[in-house]
Amino acid sequence: MGMTKSVATVLAVLIGTAAVPAAAEAAQCGNDASGFPAWVESFKDEAAGRGISSATINKAFANVSYARATIRADRGQKSFKLSLDQFMQKRGGKAIINRGKSLKKQNAALFDRIEARYGVPAGPLLAIWGMETGFGGFLGKEHTISAVATLAYDCRRSDYFTNQLYATLQLVQNGTLSTSARGAAHGEIGQTQFLPANVLKYGVDGDGNGRIDLVGSKADALASTANFLRGHGWSAGGGYQPGEGNFGALQGWNAASVYQRAIAIIGAEIDGG
């Protein structure tokens, strides 16, 4: 028994000692740029273990850098604290409604196809399209992979954006996302601003050309948005104002109450006109 305890003690010490270097080398989140390069190298090893090819990893991270503009945006999201009236004014609610009505008429066949397939009418889709990018007018200027990698490294929401970074690499690997792609500050992609994991899960080919392009194809972007809403409980023919069945799907689109209510208001005005 004495020998067994002694051997067990020695083994425990050896195991504990062996674990120290691994712990020291493990990727650590950070709140400034200093640890980012080391984190990237560690993440690249982890990604290889998750089935991402070395060619994809090398290509995706070739021009990645710490995105300071993304961190500033992440720390400064003040518009969601506005009142509904203030938010609508800041986002240009009236202009979105007016242009949305016009675009609904111009693209009637597209919206009819989308509603027939997903059960989502034009109004909320146009509200989202208008508020997210001004109907495709401004998709963002940040390097997408750098933005997502920076947020995966940043301690505030590291786990959440680590999953988004794996999704980003999958999109690069399957040819959906260019390594030079640029978009919004948090890595949102395309005309209605999908996070990478949502592109993987809900992205669809809305124009029938055999590929998913949420940047260049409004049909893909709008059909994917409808697919997202359906995936979050949207039921064809149901109402989408607060208290109605489909409002929950709008809550799935954005966590901010003021944003959810703005989509409902703008969408109803467009659908009603």
C-alpha positions in Angstrom: 0.0 0.0 0.0 2.9 2.4 0.9 4.5 1.8 -2.5 1.1 2.3 -4.3 0.5 5.7 -2.6 4.1 6.7 -3.3 3.8 5.9 -7.0 0.4 7.6 -7.2 1.9 10.7 -5.6 4.8 10.8 -8.1 2.4 10.3 -11.0 0.2 13.1 -9.8 3.2 15.5 -9.6 4.4 14.5 -13.0 0.9 14.9 -14.5 0.5 18.3 -12.8 4.0 19.4 -14.0 3.3 18.3 -17.6 0.1 20.3 -17.6 1.8 23.6 -16.7 3.4 24.3 -20.1 0.1 23.5 -22.0 -1.8 25.9 -19.7 0.8 28.6 -20.2 0.6 28.3 -24.0 -3.2 28.2 -24.2 -4.9 31.1 -26.0 -6.0 33.8 -23.7 -8.6 36.4 -24.4 -7.6 40.0 -24.0 -8.8 43.5 -23.9 -6.2 45.2 -26.0 -4.1 44.4 -29.1 -1.0 43.1 -27.3 -2.0 39.4 -27.1 -3.8 39.2 -30.4 -1.0 37.8 -32.6 -0.3 34.9 -30.1 -4.1 34.3 -29.8 -4.4 34.0 -33.6 -1.6 31.4 -33.8 -3.2 29.3 -31.1 -6.6 29.6 -32.7 -5.2 28.4 -36.1 -4.1 25.2 -34.4 -7.5 24.8 -32.8 -9.2 25.4 -36.2 -7.1 22.7 -37.8 -8.4 20.3 -35.2 -11.9 21.2 -36.0 -11.7 20.2 -39.6 -10.8 23.5 -41.3 -8.2 22.8 -44.0 -4.7 24.3 -43.6 -5.2 26.1 -47.0 -8.3 27.8 -45.7 -6.7 28.8 -42.4 -3.6 30.2 -44.1 -5.6 32.1 -46.7 -8.2 33.4 -44.1 -5.6 34.7 -41.6 -3.1 36.0 -44.1 -4.2 39.6 -43.7 -6.0 39.6 -40.3 -5.3 42.3 -37.9 -6.7 43.6 -34.6 -9.8 45.6 -35.5 -9.8 48.7 -33.3 -12.8 50.2 -35.0 -14.7 47.0 -34.2 -13.9 47.4 -30.5 -14.9 51.0 -30.5 -18.2 50.1 -32.1 -18.7 47.2 -29.7 -18.2 49.5 -26.7 -20.4 52.4 -28.1 -23.8 51.0 -29.0 -25.8 53.9 -27.7 -28.7 54.1 -30.2 -30.4 51.1 -28.6 -30.9 53.1 -25.4 -33.0 55.8 -27.2 -36.7 56.1 -27.0 -38.7 54.6 -29.8 -39.4 58.0 -31.3 -35.8 59.0 -31.1 -34.7 55.7 -32.6 -37.1 56.0 -35.5 -35.9 59.5 -36.2 -32.2 58.5 -36.0 -32.7 55.6 -38.3 -34.8 57.6 -40.7 -38.0 55.7 -40.2 -40.2 57.9 -42.5 -37.7 57.7 -45.3 -37.5 53.9 -45.0 -41.3 53.7 -45.2 -41.5 55.9 -48.3 -38.8 54.1 -50.2 -39.9 50.7 -48.9 -43.4 51.2 -50.4 -41.7 52.1 -53.8 -39.4 49.1 -53.7 -42.3 46.8 -52.8 -44.0 47.7 -56.0 -40.8 47.6 -58.1 -40.0 44.1 -56.8 -43.5 42.7 -56.4 -42.8 39.4 -58.1 -39.8 38.8 -55.9 -41.7 39.5 -52.7 -44.6 37.4 -53.8 -42.2 34.4 -54.4 -40.6 34.9 -51.0 -44.0 35.1 -49.2 -45.3 32.0 -51.0 -42.2 30.1 -49.9 -41.5 31.4 -46.4 -44.8 33.0 -45.3 -43.2 36.4 -44.6 -44.7 39.5 -46.3 -42.7 42.3 -47.8 -43.1 44.9 -45.0 -40.9 43.5 -42.3 -38.3 42.4 -44.9 -38.1 45.9 -46.3 -38.0 47.4 -42.8 -35.0 45.2 -41.9 -33.3 45.9 -45.3 -33.8 49.6 -44.9 -32.6 49.9 -41.3 -29.6 47.6 -41.7 -28.0 49.0 -44.9 -30.3 51.6 -46.4 -31.5 49.0 -48.9 -28.0 47.8 -49.7 -26.6 51.3 -49.9 -23.9 50.8 -47.2 -22.8 47.3 -46.2 -19.9 48.4 -43.9 -16.2 48.9 -44.5 -14.5 46.7 -41.9 -12.5 43.6 -42.9 -14.9 40.8 -41.9 -12.5 38.2 -40.8 -10.5 40.7 -38.7 -13.7 42.0 -37.1 -14.9 38.5 -36.1 -11.4 37.3 -35.0 -11.0 40.5 -32.9 -14.3 39.8 -31.1 -13.4 36.2 -30.6 -10.2 37.3 -28.9 -11.9 40.1 -26.9 -12.9 38.9 -23.5 -16.4 40.5 -23.5 -18.1 37.9 -25.7 -15.3 35.5 -26.6 -17.2 32.2 -26.7 -20.0 33.7 -28.8 -17.7 35.1 -31.4 -15.4 32.1 -31.4 -18.3 30.2 -32.8 -18.9 33.0 -35.3 -15.2 32.7 -36.3 -15.5 29.0 -36.9 -18.5 29.7 -39.1 -16.6 32.4 -41.0 -13.9 29.9 -41.8 -16.5 27.4 -43.0 -17.9 30.1 -45.3 -14.4 30.7 -46.7 -13.8 27.0 -47.1 -17.0 26.4 -49.0 -16.5 29.5 -51.2 -19.3 31.6 -49.9 -17.1 34.3 -48.3 -14.1 36.0 -49.8 -11.1 36.5 -47.5 -11.1 40.2 -48.6 -14.8 40.7 -47.7 -15.8 43.8 -45.9 -18.9 44.5 -43.9 -20.2 45.8 -40.6 -18.2 46.3 -37.5 -19.2 43.0 -35.8 -18.6 40.9 -38.9 -22.2 41.2 -40.2 -22.4 40.2 -43.9 -24.5 41.5 -46.8 -27.6 43.6 -47.5 -29.5 42.6 -44.3 -26.4 42.0 -42.2 -26.2 38.3 -41.3 -23.6 37.1 -38.8 -21.5 34.3 -40.2 -23.3 31.5 -38.3 -26.6 32.7 -39.6 -25.3 32.7 -43.1 -24.5 29.0 -42.7 -27.8 28.1 -41.1 -30.3 30.3 -42.9 -28.6 31.5 -46.1 -30.5 30.5 -49.3 -30.1 31.0 -53.0 -33.0 33.4 -53.7 -32.2 34.1 -57.3 -31.6 30.6 -58.4 -28.1 31.0 -59.7 -26.7 28.2 -57.7 -24.8 30.2 -55.1 -25.5 32.2 -52.0 -24.5 35.8 -52.2 -25.9 38.1 -49.5 -23.8 41.0 -50.7 -24.5 41.2 -54.4 -28.0 39.6 -54.6 -30.9 41.3 -53.0 -33.0 38.2 -53.8 -30.6 36.0 -51.8 -30.4 38.5 -48.9 -34.2 39.0 -48.6 -35.0 35.3 -49.0 -32.4 34.4 -46.4 -33.9 37.0 -44.1 -37.4 35.4 -44.6 -35.9 32.0 -43.9 -34.3 33.3 -40.7 -37.7 34.7 -39.5 -39.4 31.4 -40.4 -36.7 29.6 -38.5 -37.5 31.7 -35.5 -41.1 30.8 -35.4 -42.7 33.0 -38.1 -46.1 31.7 -39.1 -47.7 32.6 -42.5 -50.6 34.9 -42.2 -50.0 35.9 -38.6 -49.6 39.4 -37.2 -46.2 40.7 -36.2 -47.0 43.6 -33.9 -46.1 43.4 -30.1 -48.3 40.8 -28.5 -49.0 39.0 -31.9 -47.6 35.6 -32.8 -44.9 36.7 -35.2 -43.4 39.4 -33.0 -41.3 36.7 -31.4 -39.5 36.1 -34.7 -38.6 39.8 -34.9 -37.2 39.5 -31.4 -35.0 36.8 -32.8 -33.6 39.2 -35.3 -32.4 41.8 -32.8 -32.3 41.7 -29.0 -33.0 45.4 -28.6 -36.7 46.1 -27.9 -36.6 49.5 -29.6 -35.3 47.8 -32.8 -38.0 45.1 -32.7 -40.8 47.7 -32.4 -39.3 49.8 -35.2 -39.3 46.8 -37.6 -43.0 46.2 -36.6 -44.0 49.8 -37.2 -42.2 50.3 -40.4 -43.2 46.9 -41.8 -46.9 47.6 -41.1 -46.8 51.0 -42.7 -45.2 49.5 -45.8 -47.6 46.5 -45.9 -50.5 48.8 -45.4 -49.6 51.1 -48.2 
